[in-house]
Amino acid sequence: MGSILRFRKLSYLAPPCFSPEPTKRALAPTVRRSGGKEWRCMDNCCWMIGFLCTTWWLCLFLFNCLPATLPGFQAPESPGVRLKREGITALHPVVMVPGIVTGGLELWEGKPCAEDLFRKRLWGGGFTEIIRRPLCWLEHLSLDNETGLDPPGIRVRAVPGLVAADYFGPGYFVWAVLIENLAKIGYEGKNLYMAAYDWRLSFQNTEIRDQALSRLKSKIELMYVINGYKKVVVVPHSMGVVYFLHFLKWVETPPPVGGGGGSGWCSKHIKAVMNIGPTFLGVPKTVSNLFSGEAKDVAFLRAMDPGVLDSEMLGLQTVEHLLRAGRTWDSIVSLLPKGGETIWGNLDWSPEENHACDLSKRKPLGERNSTDGNAKRSALKEPVKYGRMISFGKAAAELPSSLLPSLDPKDILVAQTTTKKNSTSSCSEVRTEYDEMNREIIGKIAENKAYTARTVLDLLRAVAPKMMKRAEAHFSHGIADNLDDPKYTQHYKYWSNPLETKLPDAPDMEIYCLYGIGIPTERSYVYKQSPSSRCKSIPFRIDTSVNGDRGESCLRGGVSFVDGDESVPVLSAGFMCAKGWRGRTRFNPSGASTYVREYRHKPPASLLEGRGAESGAHVDIMGNVGLIEDVMRVAAGATGLGIGGDRVHSDIVRMSDRINIRL
């Protein structure tokens, strides 16, 4: 998730540098140099790009050369070298499952504008096509808005092999560091596999179109046999975590819906599932991404220079184009918050109440006592109401629920029927579903209301009915009343929700939740109506002018923050291992062992450290030496208890205890 925001920054920061009507007023004044040539805006852009590229390559040169040439700059010993010296060698085969946006996609069939791109990467490479032909690039990455599959005349497929997700772009590693360290203790092609898939599709559609789940099943069975009947260690990351959770149910379900492996398949073939940056219960920033195409980074850029992102010049309107494409990717809906108000809180309550906003001052878990919490509570005038995932206006985010307008979900859903019957759109081109909505309904949605994890789904059904109707046939976000109901085993839409499916009958299989902490992570948002009412514009945006009343408030720039890894809150990453699956529960009937392993974020001390060897950020944690060592030891035969059991620094246990859910 963090990588898509970094990519957006690169896309959004490119301003238009020339005017379509050169005879009229230019966007920037030209300057006549002493040699007689005019200094144009395009020259400024070229010089700036050259400066950035030169600086980047110089930093790479220093990073790669200084440790080898100057005393005191020696690179720290890698976990692979150290464990090899200890006698640790490869034992269990390892399967890696990438998450959303980190896997490469290549073109197999396209429109005339992409004739020269056959089998070239459209995603997960140099991204030069964004600059050369941005609209053509977006057209080929979008899916069909009705089927959620390929549009006519376009075929984009996942890049196979380890290269699919070793690097997201030049110099930006994802799985590369882990692969390199595993290789040092003996891993290679026969016992190391990247389960690449098209991350845009719904999980069941990856099987329907590409047979991705069947190929993963066959590969695990093959690796199990050729490696001396050793069980496989599976390492999913981010959205890959819930993708593999879907696989666990699919593989044991009879055909034609499932893989037909039978009830003992997982117990026979899988030793451990080591979930990195897990998104088990969803990601709140998914709500803002689908609602307005924003998160804190985009909202900040828009506040700094609204003209760039919203300009109609050159047909830019970057956010609108990305929102339209993103709403065709059904997989994003799998990341919407699960569990409703029971998990994420209501208008007056949330598990993160009294959260210490300044994470740098928080004491380690073992050094805290009850007086620390009481002091923090007395210092706060009013706790942040995190349960209000979207609020229109600061008042709606803070007022007692008794003073808020009553909210009936039927009032939101009426927008769907009203839009169809009384469409007054005058837009010549429909870019998003907002262009098909009645503007009176848009105003009604924003009438000083607050939306929780339950009602925000109704909100999205109103503003994006096509997307939600299509995607909700593949995903569910509730809590099962009775897991013995046949619908939970027969319909695949429940299989990626840990609150609506059972873990397989595999008591010896271990489940790990490995994630970073100590980074402010988006949890809820304050919105306002867009000042623009023109066609082809998004009518809502994050209100970046809203901040908390205190200097150390969790509310900054229209976004409320909690502890997490910058993308996934601790609550989503750790709850299932800390409580939902802990021991023998209705979600874990066989009592498979679960472990919580947290990695406190430590930013790099200098540029020479790159992205840091102890980072807890959502993607950068893939280079965390502590996490890499844990994965390698388990792959080499260690158990969860053997690597130290739980390691908890956050408030995940306290938050889990506050959630009243039947186990």
SEFI-600030 format. One record per residue (C-alpha): residue in one letter; x, y, z. Coordinates in steps of 0.25 Angstrom, whole numbers, padded with zeros to 4 digits, always signed. Layout:
! SEFI-600030
AXYZ ...
! end
This chain:
! SEFI-600030
M+0000+0000+0000 G+0011+0010+0003 S+0017+0007-0011 I+0005+0012-0018 L+0005+0025-0010 R+0020+0027-0014 F+0016+0025-0028 R+0005+0034-0028 K+0014+0045-0023 L+0023+0043-0035 S+0011+0044-0044 Y+0004+0056-0037 L+0017+0065-0036 A+0019+0066-0052 P+0012+0080-0055 P+0008+0084-0069 C+0019+0092-0075 F+0013+0098-0087 S+0000+0104-0092 P-0008+0098-0103 E-0009+0112-0109 P+0005+0118-0110 T+0000+0131-0115 K-0007+0134-0102 R-0002+0136-0088 A+0008+0126-0084 L+0007+0118-0072 A+0021+0123-0067 P+0028+0135-0072 T+0040+0133-0082 V+0053+0139-0079 R+0063+0144-0090 R+0077+0139-0087 S+0089+0147-0090 G+0092+0138-0102 G+0079+0142-0109 K+0071+0129-0106 E+0058+0129-0098 W+0058+0121-0085 R+0045+0114-0085 C+0038+0106-0075 M+0041+0093-0082 D+0056+0096-0080 N+0053+0098-0065 C+0047+0084-0065 C+0058+0078-0073 W+0069+0084-0063 M+0061+0079-0051 I+0059+0065-0056 G+0074+0065-0060 F+0078+0070-0046 L+0069+0059-0039 C+0074+0048-0047 T+0089+0052-0045 T+0086+0053-0030 W+0080+0040-0030 W+0091+0033-0037 L+0101+0040-0028 C+0094+0035-0016 L+0094+0021-0022 F+0109+0022-0025 L+0112+0026-0011 F+0103+0015-0005 N+0110+0004-0013 C+0124+0009-0013 L+0127+0016+0001 P+0125+0004+0009 A+0136-0004+0001 T+0146+0008+0000 L+0146+0016+0013 P+0149+0011+0027 G+0137+0012+0036 F+0127+0010+0025 Q+0126-0005+0025 A+0113-0011+0022 P+0107-0018+0034 E+0107-0033+0033 S+0094-0039+0026 P+0085-0049+0034 G+0088-0059+0023 V+0103-0059+0025 R+0102-0059+0040 L+0092-0071+0040 K+0100-0079+0030 R+0112-0077+0039 E+0103-0083+0051 G+0101-0095+0042 I+0086-0091+0038 T+0083-0097+0024 A+0071-0098+0015 L+0061-0109+0020 H+0046-0105+0017 P+0042-0100+0003 V+0038-0085+0003 V+0026-0079-0005 M+0025-0064-0005 V+0012-0057-0008 P+0013-0043-0012 G+0002-0032-0009 I-0005-0022-0016 V+0002-0013-0026 T+0016-0019-0024 G+0015-0030-0034 G+0019-0027-0049 L+0009-0027-0060 E+0012-0028-0075 L+0004-0026-0088 W+0000-0038-0097 E-0010-0031-0105 G-0014-0017-0106 K-0020-0005-0114 P-0012+0002-0126 C-0006+0012-0116 A+0002+0001-0109 E+0006-0007-0122 D+0021-0006-0118 L+0019-0011-0103 F+0017-0026-0105 R+0022-0034-0093 K+0027-0021-0087 R+0024-0017-0073 L+0013-0007-0071 W+0014-0008-0056 G+0026-0011-0047 G+0037-0005-0056 G+0042+0008-0060 F+0028+0014-0062 T+0033+0022-0074 E+0020+0019-0081 I+0013+0028-0071 I+0020+0040-0077 R+0020+0036-0092 R+0005+0032-0092 P-0002+0033-0079 L-0017+0031-0084 C-0013+0019-0092 W-0006+0013-0080 L-0018+0015-0071 E-0027+0009-0082 H-0019-0004-0082 L-0018-0005-0067 S-0033-0003-0065 L-0042-0015-0064 D-0056-0016-0070 N-0066-0009-0061 E-0077-0019-0063 T-0069-0032-0062 G-0056-0029-0054 L-0048-0036-0065 D-0041-0032-0077 P-0047-0021-0086 P-0049-0025-0101 G-0036-0025-0108 I-0027-0024-0096 R-0019-0035-0089 V-0010-0031-0077 R-0004-0042-0069 A+0005-0044-0057 V+0020-0045-0059 P+0024-0059-0055 G+0036-0064-0046 L+0044-0057-0035 V+0046-0045-0044 A+0031-0042-0043 A+0032-0035-0029 D+0047-0034-0025 Y+0048-0020-0029 F+0036-0010-0031 G+0045-0001-0039 P+0059+0002-0041 G+0066+0002-0028 Y+0053+0000-0020 F+0054-0014-0014 V+0041-0022-0009 W+0045-0037-0008 A+0060-0035-0013 V+0066-0034+0000 L+0059-0046+0006 I+0062-0055-0006 E+0077-0051-0006 N+0078-0055+0009 L+0070-0068+0007 A+0080-0071-0005 K+0092-0070+0005 I+0087-0082+0013 G+0084-0091+0001 Y+0071-0086-0005 E+0069-0086-0021 G+0059-0089-0031 K+0055-0103-0027 N+0051-0099-0013 L+0048-0084-0014 Y+0036-0079-0022 M+0028-0066-0024 A+0013-0068-0026 A+0011-0056-0035 Y-0004-0053-0039 D-0011-0041-0045 W-0014-0033-0032 R-0025-0025-0039 L-0034-0037-0040 S-0044-0042-0029 F-0037-0054-0023 Q-0047-0064-0030 N-0045-0058-0043 T-0030-0060-0043 E-0034-0075-0043 I-0045-0073-0054 R-0037-0065-0063 D-0022-0070-0060 Q-0024-0083-0052 A-0014-0076-0042 L-0020-0083-0030 S-0019-0097-0037 R-0004-0094-0041 L-0001-0090-0027 K-0007-0103-0022 S+0001-0111-0032 K+0014-0104-0029 I+0013-0106-0014 E+0010-0121-0016 L+0022-0122-0026 M+0032-0114-0016 Y+0027-0123-0005 V+0031-0136-0012 I+0044-0132-0019 N+0049-0126-0005 G+0048-0139+0002 Y+0034-0138+0006 K+0037-0125+0015 K+0025-0116+0018 V+0025-0102+0011 V+0026-0089+0018 V+0017-0079+0012 V+0021-0064+0013 P+0010-0055+0008 H+0011-0039+0009 S+0000-0029+0010 M-0012-0032+0002 G-0005-0046-0001 V-0009-0049+0013 V-0024-0050+0010 Y-0021-0055-0004 F-0015-0067+0003 L-0026-0068+0013 H-0035-0070+0002 F-0026-0080-0004 L-0026-0088+0009 K-0041-0090+0008 W-0042-0091-0007 V-0031-0103-0007 E-0040-0112+0002 T-0053-0109-0004 P-0059-0119-0015 P-0059-0115-0029 P-0064-0108-0037 V-0063-0096-0028 G-0051-0101-0020 G-0038-0108-0023 G-0042-0122-0018 G-0030-0124-0008 G-0039-0130+0003 S-0039-0127+0018 G-0025-0131+0021 W-0018-0124+0009 C-0013-0112+0018 S-0009-0121+0029 K+0000-0129+0020 H+0006-0118+0012 I+0008-0106+0020 K+0017-0104+0032 A+0015-0089+0035 V+0009-0077+0029 M+0017-0064+0032 N+0008-0052+0029 I+0016-0040+0027 G+0009-0026+0029 P-0005-0034+0029 T-0018-0027+0025 F-0027-0037+0031 L-0037-0027+0036 G-0036-0017+0025 V-0029-0004+0023 P-0036+0010+0026 K-0029+0017+0015 T-0036+0008+0005 V-0049+0016+0009 S-0043+0029+0005 N-0036+0024-0007 L-0049+0018-0013 F-0058+0030-0008 S-0049+0042-0013 G-0036+0036-0019 E-0029+0041-0007 A-0020+0038+0005 K-0012+0048+0013 D-0001+0049+0003 V-0011+0053-0008 A-0018+0062+0001 F-0006+0069+0005 L-0001+0071-0010 R-0015+0076-0014 A-0014+0086-0002 M+0000+0091-0007 D-0004+0093-0021 P-0019+0090-0024 G-0017+0095-0039 V-0008+0083-0043 L-0017+0072-0039 D-0030+0078-0043 S-0026+0085-0055 E-0034+0083-0068 M-0022+0088-0076 L-0016+0076-0085 G-0027+0067-0079 L-0019+0065-0067 Q-0029+0063-0055 T-0020+0052-0049 V-0028+0048-0037 E-0041+0046-0046 H-0034+0037-0056 L-0027+0029-0045 L-0040+0028-0037 R-0047+0023-0050 A-0037+0012-0052 G-0035+0008-0038 R-0050+0006-0036 T-0049-0005-0047 W-0039-0013-0038 D-0048-0022-0030 S-0037-0026-0021 I-0037-0013-0014 V-0050-0016-0009 S-0044-0028-0001 L-0037-0017+0007 L-0049-0010+0012 P-0050-0011+0027 K-0056-0024+0032 G-0064-0026+0045 G-0073-0014+0045 E-0075-0006+0057 T-0071-0018+0066 I-0057-0017+0062 W-0055-0003+0057 G-0064+0005+0067 N-0077+0013+0066 L-0080+0028+0067 D-0075+0028+0082 W-0066+0017+0084 S-0053+0010+0077 P-0043+0000+0082 E-0032+0011+0080 E-0038+0021+0090 N-0028+0028+0098 H-0017+0025+0088 A-0004+0032+0091 C-0002+0040+0078 D+0013+0044+0080 L+0018+0030+0077 S+0033+0034+0079 K+0030+0037+0094 R+0023+0024+0097 K+0030+0015+0107 P+0033+0001+0103 L+0022-0009+0108 G+0029-0015+0119 E+0032-0001+0125 R+0018+0004+0125 N+0009+0004+0137 S-0006+0008+0140 T-0002+0023+0144 D+0003+0025+0130 G-0010+0022+0123 N-0018+0030+0134 A-0009+0042+0132 K-0011+0042+0117 R-0026+0041+0119 S-0026+0053+0128 A-0018+0061+0118 L-0027+0059+0107 K-0040+0068+0107 E-0048+0058+0098 P-0043+0045+0092 V-0042+0044+0077 K-0055+0037+0072 Y-0048+0028+0062 G-0060+0020+0060 R-0065+0031+0051 M-0057+0027+0039 I-0062+0038+0030 S-0068+0051+0036 F-0073+0063+0028 G-0067+0075+0036 K-0059+0076+0049 A-0072+0077+0057 A-0077+0064+0052 A-0064+0057+0056 E-0065+0062+0070 L-0079+0065+0075 P-0086+0055+0084 S-0094+0045+0075 S-0107+0050+0081 L-0105+0064+0074 L-0102+0058+0061 P-0113+0057+0050 S-0119+0043+0051 L-0114+0034+0040 D-0122+0023+0033 P-0115+0015+0023 K-0127+0015+0014 D-0125+0030+0013 I-0111+0027+0007 L-0116+0016-0002 V-0127+0024-0008 A-0116+0031-0016 Q-0115+0019-0025 T-0129+0019-0029 T-0130+0034-0030 T-0118+0035-0039 K-0124+0025-0049 K-0137+0031-0050 N-0134+0046-0049 S-0120+0046-0055 T-0117+0061-0059 S-0102+0059-0063 S-0098+0069-0074 C-0084+0063-0075 S-0080+0060-0089 E-0071+0049-0084 V-0073+0041-0071 R-0060+0039-0064 T-0065+0034-0050 E-0078+0030-0045 Y-0080+0043-0038 D-0083+0049-0052 E-0095+0040-0053 M-0100+0045-0039 N-0111+0055-0036 R-0104+0067-0029 E-0115+0068-0019 I-0112+0054-0014 I-0097+0058-0013 G-0101+0070-0004 K-0110+0061+0004 I-0098+0051+0007 A-0090+0062+0013 E-0100+0069+0022 N-0091+0069+0034 K-0092+0054+0036 A-0082+0043+0041 Y-0080+0029+0035 T-0075+0017+0043 A-0069+0004+0037 R-0083-0001+0036 T-0090+0011+0029 V-0078+0014+0021 L-0081+0002+0012 D-0095+0008+0009 L-0088+0021+0006 L-0079+0014-0004 R-0091+0007-0010 A-0098+0020-0012 V-0086+0027-0019 A-0080+0015-0026 P-0092+0006-0029 K-0085-0002-0041 M-0072-0005-0033 M-0079-0009-0021 K-0089-0018-0028 R-0078-0025-0036 A-0068-0026-0024 E-0078-0030-0013 A-0081-0043-0021 H-0067-0047-0018 F-0064-0041-0004 S-0072-0040+0009 H-0068-0031+0021 G-0077-0035+0033 I-0076-0045+0044 A-0082-0059+0043 D-0093-0063+0053 N-0092-0077+0051 L-0079-0083+0043 D-0086-0096+0042 D-0096-0090+0032 P-0093-0096+0018 K-0092-0083+0011 Y-0079-0080+0018 T-0072-0092+0012 Q-0080-0092-0001 H-0078-0077-0006 Y-0064-0072-0008 K-0068-0058-0005 Y-0066-0061+0010 W-0053-0068+0009 S-0044-0056+0010 N-0050-0050+0022 P-0044-0057+0035 L-0057-0054+0043 E-0066-0062+0033 T-0057-0074+0030 K-0050-0085+0039 L-0036-0088+0038 P-0033-0102+0032 D-0032-0114+0041 A-0017-0113+0043 P-0013-0113+0057 D+0002-0114+0054 M+0001-0102+0045 E+0007-0089+0051 I+0001-0075+0048 Y+0010-0063+0049 C+0006-0048+0049 L+0019-0040+0046 Y+0017-0025+0045 G+0024-0012+0048 I+0019-0002+0058 G+0023+0012+0063 I+0018+0020+0050 P+0006+0029+0050 T-0004+0021+0041 E-0017+0027+0035 R-0030+0023+0043 S-0041+0033+0040 Y-0044+0045+0032 V-0050+0059+0032 Y-0056+0062+0018 K-0063+0074+0012 Q-0070+0077-0001 S-0061+0081-0013 P-0062+0096-0016 S-0064+0092-0031 S-0077+0087-0036 R-0072+0085-0051 C-0074+0073-0058 K-0063+0062-0057 S-0059+0066-0043 I-0059+0058-0030 P-0069+0065-0021 F-0063+0062-0008 R-0049+0064-0003 I-0041+0062+0011 D-0041+0075+0018 T-0026+0078+0021 S-0029+0091+0029 V-0035+0082+0040 N-0026+0080+0052 G-0027+0076+0066 D-0028+0086+0078 R-0015+0082+0084 G-0001+0082+0078 E+0000+0067+0080 S-0014+0063+0075 C-0016+0051+0066 L-0024+0059+0057 R-0015+0066+0047 G-0018+0071+0033 G-0032+0065+0033 V-0026+0051+0036 S-0027+0044+0050 F-0015+0035+0052 V-0012+0022+0061 D-0001+0013+0063 G+0003+0004+0051 D+0013+0002+0039 E+0009+0015+0031 S-0002+0007+0023 V-0008-0004+0032 P-0013+0000+0047 V-0008-0010+0058 L-0023-0014+0060 S-0024-0020+0046 A-0010-0026+0046 G-0010-0033+0060 F-0024-0035+0065 M-0026-0049+0059 C-0013-0055+0064 A-0015-0048+0077 K-0029-0052+0080 G-0037-0057+0068 W-0029-0069+0066 R-0022-0070+0079 G-0025-0084+0085 R-0037-0092+0080 T-0048-0083+0075 R-0059-0084+0066 F-0050-0077+0055 N-0039-0087+0059 P-0045-0100+0062 S-0033-0108+0062 G-0025-0099+0071 A-0013-0096+0061 S-0003-0088+0068 T-0002-0073+0066 Y+0009-0063+0069 V+0010-0048+0069 R+0024-0042+0065 E+0025-0027+0065 Y+0036-0019+0059 R+0038-0005+0065 H+0041+0005+0054 K+0055+0011+0054 P+0057+0021+0042 P+0071+0020+0035 A+0081+0029+0042 S+0087+0034+0029 L+0086+0033+0014 L+0096+0022+0014 E+0086+0012+0021 G+0077+0013+0009 R+0062+0010+0014 G+0068+0005+0027 A+0071-0009+0033 E+0061-0007+0044 S+0049-0001+0037 G+0035-0004+0041 A+0029+0002+0029 H+0019-0006+0021 V+0028-0009+0009 D+0042-0005+0015 I+0040-0016+0026 M+0043-0026+0015 G+0058-0021+0018 N+0057-0022+0033 V+0068-0031+0038 G+0060-0036+0050 L+0048-0040+0041 I+0057-0047+0031 E+0064-0055+0042 D+0051-0059+0047 V+0046-0064+0034 M+0059-0071+0031 R+0060-0078+0044 V+0045-0084+0042 A+0049-0088+0028 A+0061-0095+0034 G+0052-0103+0043 A+0050-0094+0056 T+0036-0093+0062 G+0029-0081+0068 L+0034-0084+0082 G+0048-0086+0077 I+0049-0072+0071 G+0044-0066+0084 G+0029-0067+0083 D+0021-0054+0084 R+0028-0041+0083 V+0019-0029+0086 H+0022-0014+0087 S+0008-0008+0084 D-0005-0008+0091 I-0011-0019+0082 V-0014-0028+0094 R-0022-0016+0101 M-0029-0013+0088 S-0033-0027+0086 D-0038-0029+0100 R-0047-0017+0097 I-0054-0023+0085 N-0066-0031+0089 I-0067-0043+0079 R-0072-0057+0081 L-0060-0067+0080 
! end
